[in-house]
Amino acid sequence: MIQKDGDDAIHDIDGLRQIVGDVVSIAEDKVLDRLDKHARRFIELSPFLCISTVSAEGQCDVSPRGDPPGFVKILDHRTLLIPDRPGNRRVDSMQNLLATNSVGVIFFVPGISETLRLGGTARITNDKTLLQTMAVRDKAPKLAIRVNIRYVFFHCAKALMRSGLWDSKVQIARTEFPSYGQIIRDQRRPDDNAEEVERLVQDDYRNSLY
């Protein structure tokens, strides 16, 4: 049964499959349980990823991470190390990992429309020797996320092709959207001076990347 009367929600896998059809064979058997040479090379070229985690209550979170290409260290064919750089100290991802240790990661490489997806379990490490290998500007991260891979596969280019993500012609002028400082001021600090909030944000960007 696809749906109940008056209900447009899909309730089971059979109902879902009736609409979308069976999985394409080339997509069904492309999943690996370890990194091969292509996955390793993609990670080495990637300056940006999104990491997904889930809390004990089932609340999902996705967090962006970025650094110069090669910032994610490949320890072996099933283990990665993602540095934790200075941020707002919410540590949503790491708090979730302490609760459930489930993790998903998607890697991007500018100019390449395919992406790399992987998932498994993760833990937080403060191993000083490992952290020192990820130092940037002579500053090592205080913590890192150690990912144990259970699955990995390349995702086709259709999403990035449809979005035109790497096409400079779709980039908007920066003046078309408020600055981060303006957003913070409007949403949470309406009584603060807008220029001062913006100054604090820009100062943080300049001096606290590492």
N, C-alpha and C positions, 0 to 999 in steps of 0.2 A: 504494500500500500504506500503510495507516494505521499499523501497528505490527508489529513482529516478535513471533514466538511467545514468550510469557513476558516481554515487554518492554512496559511501559505508556508509553514515551516516544514522542512524535510526531517523525518524522524528516524530513519534507519539507512543503512548502507545500500540495501536493495533499491530503495526509493531514489537515493542519490545516483546509483548506477543507471537506473532507468532514464535519467535525464542526461547525464554526461557521457554514458557509454563505458566500455571497458578500457582499462589502461592500455596505452600504446606499448607494444612489445619492446621497442627500443628503450622506452623509459622504465619499464618494469624490471629489466635485468641489468640496468646500468649501475646499481648500487654496489659499492665496495665496502669492505670492513676495515680497510686500511688505506693509507696514502700511497698512490702510485707515483710515477715520475711526473705525470701531468698535474696532479693535485699539488705535489710538492712545489713545482715550478710556479703554479698560480699563486700559492701562498707567499712564496718568496717575492713575487712581483706586486703583491697587494699592499696598498697603503691605508686601506679602510675596510672595516667589517661591522656587522651588527650582531650582537650577541643576545640571545633570548634565554630567559630563565623563568621559573615559576615559583611562587611562594607556597608555604604550607597550606594556605587557604585556597590555592588554585588561581591566584591572581597572576597573570602573565606580564612580563616586562621585556622590552627590547631596548638595548642601549648601544649607541654608536661608539666605535673606538677607531682612532686613526693615528698614524705616525709615518715616518719614512718607510718605503717599501722594505720588507724583510723584518718588520718590527715583531711579528709573531715568530717565535722560535720553534723549529721542528726538532723535538728531542729524539723521536724515533717514528716509525711508520704508523704508530697509533697514539702518539702523545704530542700535544702542542702546549706552548706557554704564551699566554697573552699578558703583557704588562699592564699594570694599573697606574695610570698617570694622575697627577694632581687634578682634582675636579671640585665639585661642590660638596663632597663628603657625604652625600646621601647613601652611597654604596648599596643601592637597591639590588643590583645584580649579585653582589657578594652575600648580602643578607639572604637572598633567595637560595643561593647555593648552599649556605649553611643549613637551610631548612630541608631542601629536596635534592640537591646536587645534580639535577637534570639541566642540560644545556643544549642549545642549538646555535650554530654560527653560520653566517653567510658572508662570503668574501667577495669584494669587488676589485676589479682592476680597471682604471680609467682607459677608455678606448676599446675595451673588450666587452661585448654585450652579454656573453655567457657569464654566469656566476658559479661559485662553488659553495655547496651546502654540506654541512656535516653536523653530527650530533652525538651525544653520549652523556658521560658524567664528568663532573669537574670538582676540584677542590681548590682552596686558597693556600698559597705557599708564601713563606717569607724566607726561603732558602737564599742566603746572602750571596752564595757563589753563583747561582742561577740568575738572580736579580742583577748582579753586576754585569752579566753578559748583555743586558738590555739597556745599559746606560746610554743616555743621549745628553749631549752637552755636559758630560761628566756627572750626570745625575741619574742614579739608578732608581727604579721604582721601589716603593716600600713593600709592595705586594704584587703577586701575579696570579692569574687563574690557570691552573694546570688542567687541560682538557684531555680526557681519555676517550678516544674516538670509537664509536660503535658502528657508525655508517658514514659514508661520504659519497657524494656524486655531483656531477656537473649539471647545472640547470640551464635549459635552453634560453636563447636570446630574446624570446618574444616580448617579455615584459619590458625590457630596456629598449627594444626596438619601438614598441608602441609609445613609450614615454619620451623617447628621444633624449634620454638622460645625458648622453655624452655629446649631444649636438649643441654647439654654441648658439645656434639661432633660437633655441627655445629658452635661453637664459633671460630672466627678467632684469630690468635695471634695478640696482640696489635701492634706489629711491622709491620703488613701487611697494616696498614692505617695510614696516617700522624696524628700527634697530632693536637688538636684544635689550639694551638699556631702557628704551622707550616702553617695550613690552612689560618689563619688570615693574617699571614705575606705574604704568597704567593698571596692571593687574593687582599688584600687592602693596605698592608704596605711593599712593596718589598724593600724599602730602609732601613728598620729597621733591627737591629740585631736579628736574629732568636732566639738565646738563651735568649735574653732579653724579647722578646715577650712571649716566653714560660714561663719564670719566672713569668711574670705578670699574666698570665692565672692561673698558679698553685697557686700563692699567693692568687688570688681571690677565687679559689676553697677551699683553706684551711680556709680562714678568713671571707668569705662573704656568707656562705650558709644561715645564719639567721640574 
